[in-house]
């Protein structure tokens, strides 16, 4: 079950669409929203409005969720690297 916000979900879907990593990029945004929404138990009624809201963001980066995900994953890898160094 998706426990993040709808706009975070939509941001992730648009990112996946841009990466063309699902069905070689052949699936539409609406198909991705519907299929992944079913998997994660979330219904997005208007994904384009969420996308427009993302585009209106004023900060340096408009991809808050993807940026946070990248930062946290890099942090995890850095912590793992530190644990490995401590074992030596």
Residue pairs with C-beta under 8 A, 6 or more apart in sequence:
1 40
1 41
1 42
2 9
2 37
2 40
2 41
2 42
4 65
6 42
6 44
6 50
7 50
7 53
7 54
7 65
8 64
8 65
9 36
9 37
9 40
9 42
9 44
10 33
10 44
10 47
10 50
10 51
10 54
11 50
11 54
11 63
11 64
11 65
11 66
12 65
12 66
12 69
13 29
13 32
13 33
13 36
13 47
14 29
14 51
14 54
15 63
15 66
16 22
16 32
17 25
17 27
17 29
17 32
22 32
27 35
29 47
30 47
33 44
33 47
37 43
37 44
44 50
54 62
54 63
55 62
57 64
61 67
